[in-house]
Amino acid sequence: MRILVVQNLRAGPGSAGIYDYVHALGRQGVEVVMRFLSEDDGAGTLLADAGRFDRIVAGGGDGTVSAVAYELRETGTPLVIYPAGTANLVAMNLRMPADPLALARTTLEGPVVKVDMGEMACAGLEGGVCRPTGFLMAAGAGFDASIMEGARSLKAGLGAGAYLVAALQNLTPTVSAFTLDLDGRVIETEGIAVLILNFARIQFDLAVTHDSDAQDGLFEVVVLHTKTAVGLIPAIWGALLDRLAGNHPDRSPSFEIHAARRMRVTADPPLPVQYDGEAIRATTPLDAVVLPAAATLVVPPGAADEAGRLSPA
């Protein structure tokens, strides 16, 4: 077996075990090639010969994983997630092990599944249009993008706690009037953010929705239907009860939830945009479309059934 490891040089402390991981693969007779993703290199350059490998490993956070998955979209090349970022939300939703030796076993023995991913484009800050990009976990506009931007400089010291600090620093986010075009159905609403979710579980293992399925060809479109960050407390409390007690309380009125395959989010005033934890220099309008079964992922044994359906987390 030949495996290509694409490691983000700017990844977080989770990358410390990457060489233990490679050593474990080598002991099984695997040929491993390592390439390093820097700020100046695009994932496409490092993956030009991806078809020559049996597995591609993306070592980094959710942004790195989504960049590699987008380059590999619809090729059928299996992708392994090495969770080396701060939040590692896709890895968490897939129950990928953090231990390098366990991850090496998953790489060699784990089942291969097909999951949806998204493709998005948005307006540039100078009035242009940012190039299309892909996301595996989520995209969004508004409060969440502000948190990602605020957490950028804090992650090295605080880890996942940087997101909480950034949220507390922005208790009165911008409230916008939203126009949502969801598969041709137009909805007028307002709030502090719109989330486009492929997987449901976010920071601190909290489930935003109950029905999210990364294999159904649909995204959940969630409006944070409040005027302040404090207004999200009932929904956060409900998510905590889900985690601690197995209850399933209603998230309303804090969340307004829809489902769609193709969506356009317009905001007045315009809001900043993020995808998979990457705050970018762009604003709404935000366009996104589901790419059904476009990503081929290796998951831990037991995370999927024989038909390749993911088991509930």
N, C-alpha and C positions, 0 to 999 in steps of 0.2 A: 504494500500500500504506500502511496505517495501523498504526503500532506503538506500543504502550503500554509504557513502561519503568517498572517499579516498583523503586526503588532504596532499599536499607536504609541509613539515615543512620549506623548503627553498624557498617557493614561495614568490613573490614580494608583494608590498603594496595592491594589489587587493584582498588579502586574508582577509583583515580587516573586511569585511562584512560577512564572512562565518557563523558567529553565528546568525546574523540577518536572513540569508537565512534558516538556520536550524530551527530557531524559527518560521519563516513563514510557513515552512512545517509542523511543529508540531501542529500549530494552525488549520491545515486542517485535523488533525487526522492521520498524516503519522508517521509511526515508522521509526526513523532515527538512523542508526548506523554509528559512525565515527571511521575511522582508519587513522593513520598518517604514511605517507611515509617519511622515513629518508634516509640518504645517505647509510646506511648499509642494508636497506631492499629493496627487489625487489618487484615490483607490483604483481608478481605472488603469493607471500606468502599471501598478503592481499586480493587476489581475489579468493582464493581456493574454497570458497563457494558462488561465485557470482551468481550461479543459484538459490539461495534461495531468491534473491532480485528482485523487479520489475524494479528498476532503479539503475544504478551505476553512481555516480557523481565523475568526476575527477577534483579536485581543484588544479590548478597550471598553469604552462605555457604550451607551445606546446610540450615540451619534456615529461612532465607528461602525457598530454592527449594522445600522441602517444603510450607511454608505456602501459597505461591502455587499450587503444583500441587494441593494439597488443595482449595483454593477452586475451581479449574478442573476438578476431577475429572469425568470422563465427559461433559464438554461438547464435546470435540473441538477446543477452541481451542488452537492450537500454542503451546508454551512454549519460550522460548530461555533457556538458563542463561548469565548473565554471571558468571563465577567471581570474586567479590570478597571471599570470606571467608578463613579461615585454612587449612582443610584442602581444601575444594572437592572432596569425594570423588565426588559424583555427576558433576560435570564431568570429573573425571579418568577415571572409568569409561567415560564417553561420548567421551573424547578431544576435548573441547571446547577450542578454541585459547584461549590467554590473551592473545594479541596483539589489541588492539581492532580493527585493520583486518581481520585474518583472521576475527575473530568477526563482524564486520559482513557479510563475504561469506557466512559460514555462515548467518547470519540470513536472507539473501535467497535463497541457493541450496541450502541443505542439505535433505536429505530429511526427511520427517516420519514418526516411528515411534510405535507404541503400546507402552508399558511398564506393568508392574504397579506398584502402590503399595500401601502398607499403611495400615490404620486401626487405632488402638490406644486403649485406655482402661486406667486403673490406679487404685489406691487413693490417696486423698489422705492427707497426713500427719496430718490431724485425723480420719481414719476415713471421710471422704467419698469420692467418686469424681470423678477429674478428667474434664473434658469430653473426648469423643473428638477425636483429632487424627490427622493423616496423616503418613506418612513415605515417603520415596523410597529412601533408602540403607539404613538399618538402625535398629532399636530394640534396647534391651537393658536388663539389670538387673545390678547388682553392680559388679565391678571397672571395667568400661568407663564406667559412670555416674560413679564416683568420680573417674576420670581427667578426664572432661569438666568436672566441678565444680572439680577442682584446677587445671585449665588455664585456667579462665575469666579470672583476673586476670593470667595470664602471657602470653596470646596477643599482646597489643599489643607487647610487647618481644621475644618469642622466636619468634613465628610458629608454624609447625608443631612446632618444638622444644619448645613448651610441653607437648605431650602426653607426650613422653619424660620431661621433668622431673617432671610430675605422676605418671607411672608409677613413677619411681624414689623418689618420696616416699611411695609406698604399696606397699611390697614385701611386706607381710603383710596382704592384704585379708581381709575377712570371708569365711569359708567357710560356705555354706548347704546345707541339704538341699533339693533341688528336686523338685517334682512337676510334670511336664509333661503336659498334656492336648493331644495332637496329633491333631486330627481324630477324637477319641474314643478314641485309644490312649493309655493312661496309662503314663508312664515315671517311675520313682523313681531319682534320681541325686544327685550332689553336686558342688560346685565353687565357684569364685569369681565366676562370671558366666554369663549366658545371652545370646547374641547372636541376633537375628532378622534375617537378611540378605536383601536383595533384590539388591544388587550385591556382588561378592566382594572387590574391592580396597579396602583401607583405607589408613591413613596410611603414607607412605613407599612407596606403590605395592606393598604386600605383599598377596598373595591369600590370604584365609582358607581358602577352599575351591576345589576345581577345577571343580565342576559347577554353580555358581550361574548362573542364567539369569533375567534380569529380565522375560522374556516367556513364562515357562512356567506361570504361575498358581500357583507354589509358592514358599515361602520356605525357606531353609536355617536350621535351628535348631541353634546351635552352643553346646554346654556347654564352658566352660573348666574341664576336669576335672583340677584341680590344687589344691593347698592354699596355694601361694605364687606370687607373680609370677615368681620364678626358674624355677618349673616349666614356664613357657611358652617357655623358651629353645629347646628342640628344635623346637617348632612354628614359632617365628620363624626359626630357622636353615633349616628346610625351605622356608619362604616365600621367604627370600633366595636359596636355590639355584634355586627356580623362576624368580626374576627374573633371576639372573645367568647360569645355565647351562641353563635350559630343562628341568630335571629336574622330576619330579613325585613327590617322596617322600611317604610316608604321614604324616599329621599326628598320628596316634595315638601314645601314649596321652593326649597333652595335650588333644586336641579330641575331643569326642563329637558326631557330626553326624547330624541327622535332617532330614526334609523334611515340610512340612505346609502346608495352606491356612488352617486356623483353629487357634489355639493359646492356651493359658492357662498362664502361668508362676507358680507359687506357690513361695515361698521361706521357709524357717525357719532363722534369723531373716529377717524381711523385708529387702529390699535396695532401694537407690535406683534410679531409672529414668532413662533418657535416650532421646531419639530424634533422629536426624540431628545429633548433636553438641550437642543442647540438654539440659543437665541440668535437670530440673524438680523442683518440690517435691512429689514423689509417690513411692510405694513399690509393691512387689509386693503383691498379685497383679497381673500384667500380662496383659491380653487383647489379642490382635491377630488380624486377618484380612486376607487378600489381597484387594485390589480388582483383578481381572484387567483388564489393558489400560486402566486408568483414566486414565493420564497420556499426553498427546500431546506429544512432545518433538521439537524440531528438532535434528538431529545433523549433524556435519560430513560433507561428501561423502566417500563411501568407507566410512563407519562402518556403513552398512546396505546390504543387497542390495535388489533391485527388489521383493521381497515384503515389505520392511519389517522383515526380521530383522537384529538387530544382529550385526556381525562380532565375532569374539573379539578382546579387547583385547590 
